[in-house]
Structures are given as C-alpha cells and as structure tokens.
Amino acid sequence: MRTAVIVGVGPGLGFSLAKRFGKEKFQIALVARREDELAKYAAELSDLGIEAAGFPADAADERQLQEAFHTIKQRFGFIDLLIYNAAVVQPVQAAQATVEMVNRHLQVNLMGAISSVQQVVAEMSREKKGAILFTGGGHSELSAISFLTTLSIGKSALRSYAHCLHDELAEQGVFAGMLSIAGIIKEGTYFSPDSIAETYYDFYEKREGVERFYIDPGQDPVEILKQG
C-alpha cells in the first residue's frame, strides 16, 4: 500500500483529502496539533475501511514535525505522497501587520511546508518516485488581498517555493505541485471540501503542470472571500 501524509488535518479539506486518497488504498498519516481530534478522524476513517493514524505535531515547530515524520516512517515505511494543507487564515490589514505577527504566521504558512518537504524529499529523490502537493490560496497568492495580508505573503512565497521545487525535482521522477483555492471552503457550495479533494486527486493522478486553480467560473474570488 502507498502512504500519504497530510499535514494540517481538520474537519474540512484535510479530512476530505484523507477520505479521497484513502479510497485509493493509501494508508493515511494525519498530522495536526490536537491528538484527540486526530484520534477521532482516524477512527472515522477506519469505519470507512481506510487505514489511518494520527501523529500530533505543530506545523510551526520543526522539531515536532521531524519527530512526527520519524514515527510515521517507522509505522508505514516509505512516504509516497506529502500534502501540506496547514495555514493560518486570519484577517490582518497590511498597516496593522507587525514583524512578529508576519513571522509567526509564516512559520505555518511557509516554513512548516519547507520543514515537511525536508522529511521526504531525499528518499523520494533516491527512489525516483513520489509527490509533494501544497494547498494554495488562489487569489490571495496572485493578487494580494489587503485584509488577508499575512496569508497573502505566505501563500505567495509558498507558490514560488512550489514552482522552484517542481522544476528541481522533475528530472528526479518526483512531482511537486500546488492546488490553489480561490474561495471559502464550505459544505453545500462549489467549494465543498469533497469536491476540492476530488480535484486534488485528479491533479495528483494527471500531474499536468505545476499549478492548478480551483475557481468558480461564475464568481469573483475576492467577493467570495469577503462574503466568507
């Protein structure tokens, strides 16, 4: 069985990703801060016939991530897929953003992604297989949104990192890409987590290009974010 690690698992997209990839016979390693929540998600996945386990770690803490990945490898072996889905989504106006605040949010929005990649990239390159996927912020990373300043900064930087990683790893047989979501994830809408997870899996399977955007063609992404 293949193994997928999802960093940043919650009741929305993270759990939907676990279900979707688990449906394809992936073993799922769930990484998030709260151990009790991880146990609940793992139990729900088990009820669906999906092998899953939780590994608590704060995405902002490099040592915790290292320890979590070490434990994951001991249990599941080679990691075939890393999905970095963690982010701090907090309204922050540009004029109110402080150095301390931006740095704190970047630890999750960017540095945690880099730390996670470092836990898998050497083995993937050596085996010449595997995939690394990032959840992007859609409109916030291409055209900065002032009321989401720290997220815009982080996702823009993450997008650049994803592009650089894609170019570097392509010749080594490893795929790196970003799925950018231009809207608020919400059940019963175009941006339902299960629908996005389906697109995520299609992107993983086809591996066409470095970036794919999940945008409702009938709505303005900025207005969607404001309404949320």
N, C-alpha and C positions, 0 to 999 in steps of 0.2 A: 504493500500500500504506500501511496505517496503521503507526504506530510506537509501541511500548510500551517504556518504560524501567522496569527492575526494579532497585531499589536494595536490596542485601542478597541476593545470589545465592549459594547453597551447594548441596550435593548433595541437599538435601531439598525443601522447599516452593518455594524460589526457582527451582530448575531445573524442577520440575513446572509452575510458572506459565509459564515460558518455553516449554515444550513445548505447553501448552494454548492459550496465546494465539497462539503461532506456527502452530498447526494452523489458526487462523482467519485466516491470511495477514497477521499482524502481523510487521513487522520488529522484532527484539528487541535492545535495547541492555542489556547486562548490566553492572551496577556492583557492584564489591566490591573488597576491598583487594588480593588476590593476582592479579597479572597472569597467572601460569602457570595457575592454576585457571580463570580467565576464558577463556583460550585453549582449554583442554580442553572447557569447556562449549560454547563457540561451535562447535568442531569437531564435537561430538556432535550439536548442533542442525542443523548443516549437513548431516550424514549423514541427517537426517530430512527434509531439504528445506526447512529453515527458515533464512531469512537472519538472521544474528545476529553481533554483535561485542561484544567486551569493552572496558570503559572503566574502568581502575583508579582507585579513589578510596576514601578512608577516610570513612565516613559521619559521623565525628566531626569532620572537617576541612572547614569551609565552603569554603575556597579550592579544595581538591581537588575538591569537588562542583561548584563553579562551572566549573572547567576541564573536568571530565568532561562536563557538560551542554553546554558550548560546543562541544566536539568532536562530541558526539552530533548536535547540530543541524546542524553543518557536513556531516556524513555523511548523515543521514536526513531532515533538514528538520523540519517541524512534529511535535511530540510529542503524540500523541492520548491516550496513557494513561501515567500515572505510578503505579507500585506501590511503596510504601515498605514493605519487608519486613525491614529491619535492626533488630536488637535485641541487647542484652546480657542473656543469661539466665544469671545467676549466683546461687547460693544465698547470700543475705545476710540475717541476722537483724536485726530492727529495732534492737535495742540495740547491735549492732556496726556499724551503718551510720554512716559518717563523712560530713562535709560534702564532703570531697574525693572520696570514693567515689561518693556520690549524684550529684554534679555531673559526674563523669567518665562515669557510665553514662547520665545524661540527655543528654549530647552525642550519643549514638547513639539512645537510645530516644525522644527528643523533638526536640532541636534539629536533628538531621540531617533529620528529616521536614520541619520548617519550612523549612530551607535548600533542600531539594529542591523543595518546593512553589513557593518564590520563583523557581525557574528556569523554571517552566512556566506559572504562573497568569496572568501578564499576557497572554501570547499566546493562551492558551485563552479568556480573557475577551474579548479583541479579536475572535477568530474565532467566539465564541459556541458552542464545542464542546469536547469533551474530558472526561476523567475522571481523578480522583485517588483512589486507594484505599490504605488503610492496613491492615496486619496487626495486629489487636489481640490482647490476651492473655486474652480471655474472662473467666474467673472472677477473675483477678488484678486486673482493672481495675474490677470492680464491687464486689467484696468482698475487700479486701486480704488477701494471703497473707503471713504474717509471715516465712516462710523465703525469700520472694522479694520482699523489701522494695523494693529499687531498681527492679525490674521493675514492681511494683505501682504505685509512684509514677509512673514514666514512662508506663506504659500508661494510667493514669487521666488523666494530663494530655493524652496523645495523643488519647484519646477525646473530651475536652472540645474540643480543637482541631478534631477531625474534625467534630463537631456544629456548631461555630461556622462552619467553612468551608462545610459543606453549606448552611446557612441563607443565607450571604452569596452563594454562587455560583449558587444555584438559578435566580435570575432572570436570570443571565447565560448560561444554557444549558450550564453546566459542572456535572458531577456529582462530588460528594465523598462518600465513604463509608468504612466500616470493617467488615472481616470479622474477628470475634473468635473465637479458637480456644481452647476450654476443654479442653485436654488436651495430651499429649505427642505430637508428630508422629512417627510410626513406621510403617514399611512393614508390611503384613500385618495392620494394625489398622483400626478405624473411622477413626482419624486418619492414614491413609496420605496422603502428600503429593499423589498424583494425585487422590484423592477430594476433598481440600480444594481443589485447583486447579479441579476441575470446578465446585464450589460457588462459587468465586471468579468464574469466568467467567459463571455464571448470574446472580450478583449484578450483575456489570458490565452484562450484557445487559438485565436487567429494571429495574434502578435503582429498586427499591421501598424507600423509606425510607433513612435514613442509616446504619443498622447492621443487620448480620445476624450471628447467633451459630451457630457450628459446635459443637454439643454432642451427645454420645452420650446419647440419652434414657434409656438403661439403666444409666448410671453416674454417680457423684458426681464432678464436676470436680475437687474438692480431692483426693479419693482417687486420681484418675488422676495428678495432678501429684506426689503423694507417692510413688506407685509408680514413677514415672519417674526 
